[in-house]
């Protein structure tokens, strides 16, 4: 009922605002003085935008301005179901959820504004054995995080939600502290906090033009005047595409019609002595929670039934749309309603008092776009939130720390806005958004591929040659072979423009990602094969480890190839896309006598673990440093040059390390580590794996793991948790198999001694 009253209240406010009009000067219309300059201008007044304003102002930034085109909460915020959960299958997105809830718990006391937070906990219901395994997999990845999470049985589930039909319930993933919050009240509390710390919030102030200046600032034009801003942050929700188009970007966001149902009072609910836990019935794909003395139920429809508002992508959002809703369609969700009635029988007798159908924004992979955007300076995004309420608090904190400190507080590269590009066209975006929404609660498997919208225009010069020979993976739009079929197989941040600007370097930056492809050749005969193709000296003396040069293929009308040698993991050849097929076929022909064959990224992952090679995004990311990652060999702190990161590394070295990357062998049965599993010692969580695979050369499971310094010595025994079971592991000498340069050096050393 509170939510319905809020819907009526905000609509009345909108009507009154439209009656008043926006005539007159800025002060009379806005009720406050217009600012001509700002450190940061935030565009969009939903929960994410006001969270940004709150966090930046609280962190001490002066001149924070938020511009809202109509009134706060207009868009997706005001009609959201308001679920809050600590749970997330990702690694660092868990931190976003954690920071959000911890903020919401204290916001009312800080601002004096009620937020309507309820924390009865939540249960993800498993009604199939496969789903139980999935929950065990998620438990494996949670112990090294601060969030509480438990795998519970039917008895505990019924205690937390006594109205369930337990016939099909096998287990549940229980997260204490989960619940729901009133989105309208939350937004107003964040806005109150933002104003309390000095931020300015202007309603009825739509942005009309964004114009970059030569010194990296922005002129933000509105009907009330222009603000000169040091940076802008796009938090415009389903208006984000319109804001992006002002500066030439086509942000891949699209509104999805999401429906939820609110019931009248249900006697059995009213009679309860404590609030029901929120449940998520994963097989039937819906969430259900208590709403006063009734229930609120929201499904995720299947791909063939769900509705995209793709007209907004083609034609733009209707100018007057802000707090309107779509036409509801109960027939579209009846399959979910019937399954919910089976699971929660009291629903059969409940009267429906409201069906809400509103737009929520989806990106192709369902993850938001958070951070600085390449292509222009000082343009940041916090858009594409399918779950904006639970993300708002944590994202505001994350981005404000990044802006204030110059680097992110932790690695959130899966939300990098630059993971998309021109290849992300409208057909792809629609296909992936439909797939992501329809697959919301399906069982997720390690290494699973989803194929909607593929391939994109990003196919390499050898894609047509290889597409039917192996299983393709998807990486930043590219089709990349994960593994190749054999007979009988069952087939199936900075990080550059900012650095140039701040450093004053005379450098031109050109993105050649679409133009250049990469081929790899590896193995003990790779030098021999490559020597057949070029007159360049490919011997060990002529082409050493970690060296790079340009070569020309003998007798081939191919432009110069840039080639680098990375040891046992092979040679990387950087080639114009149009020449890739010719070079690939030439290598295959040259390597016939040596038994050349294809290999994919899964084989490469196993081989690089055997050699002790670190992986970017796994052993190396923004949450680690090169010293604890064991990369001392590549760091020359005694260099006279003041290279980027030198001072920070010197400080880290002086303070001493607290943890270290360790190389471990895991004694498993029929399961292998993937990465991000919990590591135990003497019954306590001591670290986490970063990547893992089965070593076919040594026939054992290998993994990298970050462990406390005192547990990182050779021979140290620990345990790695896999699917709810702890497997013995011990630290071994790396690498398991030496690289070619090392083997050659050891052979020469042995020969000299002989």
PyMOL commands that set and color helices and strands:
alter all, ss='L'
color gray80, all
select helices_A, chain A and resi 2-20+26-30+47-58+93-111+129-140+154-160+166-168+183-196+237-245+267-270+311-315+330-343+345-349+388-405+413-415+417-419+426-438+463-466+497-503+526-531+567-569+577-590+601-610+632-634+646-655+709-711+740-753
alter helices_A, ss='H'
color red, helices_A
select strands_A, chain A and resi 37-43+64-67+83-84+122-126+150-152+171-175+179-180+200-202+207-212+218-222+225-234+254-263+278-281+286-291+294-299+352-362+369-372+379-383+470-475+478-484+516-521+548-551+561-565+571-576+659-666+678-681+684-695+700-708+717-722+725-731
alter strands_A, ss='S'
color yellow, strands_A
deselect
rebuild
show_as cartoon
